Amino acid sequence: MSSMFGSTKYRESAADKQLRLDIAKRKKEEEQTKLDQEKKIKHKKSRRKKGLIGSRSMFTRAGGRGYVTDGEEK
């Protein structure tokens, strides 16, 4: 049935549309950040398992400064 005053269909305003798009974009960014963090953790675990990092690694030096770095320069 239709209303005698016009359509009862919901029409999304520009502000609502922008809000919905912003929420979707933020959610996608959060998911990507979560995947990146999981990837870093997995990489670190695999390096520890191989013996490349850790206190008993053959590539470590005294004081905890490792011989092998992950591209970090000081």
C-alpha positions as CSV (number, residue, x, y, z in Angstrom):
1,M,0.0,0.0,0.0
2,S,1.2,3.5,-0.6
3,S,0.8,6.6,1.5
4,M,-1.4,9.4,0.3
5,F,1.4,11.8,1.1
6,G,3.9,10.2,-1.2
7,S,6.5,7.5,-1.0
8,T,7.3,5.9,2.3
9,K,10.6,4.5,0.8
10,Y,13.7,5.4,2.8
11,R,16.0,7.7,1.0
12,E,19.6,8.0,2.2
13,S,20.8,11.6,2.6
14,A,24.3,12.7,1.5
15,A,25.5,12.9,5.1
16,D,24.2,9.3,5.8
17,K,25.9,8.0,2.7
18,Q,29.2,9.7,3.6
19,L,29.0,8.3,7.1
20,R,28.4,4.8,5.8
21,L,31.3,5.1,3.4
22,D,33.6,6.4,6.2
23,I,32.7,3.5,8.5
24,A,33.4,1.0,5.7
25,K,36.7,2.6,4.9
26,R,37.8,2.6,8.6
27,K,36.7,-1.0,9.0
28,K,38.8,-2.0,6.0
29,E,41.8,-0.1,7.3
30,E,41.5,-1.8,10.7
31,E,41.3,-5.3,9.1
32,Q,44.4,-4.5,7.0
33,T,46.3,-3.3,10.1
34,K,45.2,-6.5,11.9
35,L,46.5,-8.7,9.0
36,D,49.8,-6.8,9.0
37,Q,50.3,-7.3,12.7
38,E,49.5,-11.0,12.4
39,K,52.0,-11.3,9.5
40,K,54.7,-9.6,11.6
41,I,54.1,-11.9,14.5
42,K,54.2,-14.9,12.2
43,H,57.5,-13.7,10.6
44,K,59.1,-13.1,14.0
45,K,58.0,-16.6,15.3
46,S,59.5,-18.3,12.2
47,R,62.8,-16.4,12.6
48,R,62.9,-17.4,16.3
49,K,62.1,-21.0,15.4
50,K,65.0,-21.0,12.8
51,G,67.4,-19.6,15.5
52,L,68.0,-16.3,13.8
53,I,66.8,-14.2,16.8
54,G,66.6,-14.9,20.5
55,S,69.0,-15.1,23.4
56,R,70.5,-18.4,22.4
57,S,70.9,-17.6,18.7
58,M,74.3,-18.0,17.2
59,F,73.9,-14.5,15.6
60,T,73.5,-12.6,18.8
61,R,76.2,-10.4,20.4
62,A,76.7,-9.4,24.0
63,G,74.1,-7.0,25.3
64,G,71.3,-8.2,23.2
65,R,72.3,-6.4,20.0
66,G,71.7,-9.1,17.3
67,Y,74.1,-9.7,14.4
68,V,71.2,-10.0,12.0
69,T,68.8,-7.1,11.8
70,D,65.4,-6.7,10.2
71,G,66.6,-3.6,8.2
72,E,66.7,-1.4,11.2
73,E,69.7,1.0,11.3
74,K,70.7,2.9,14.4
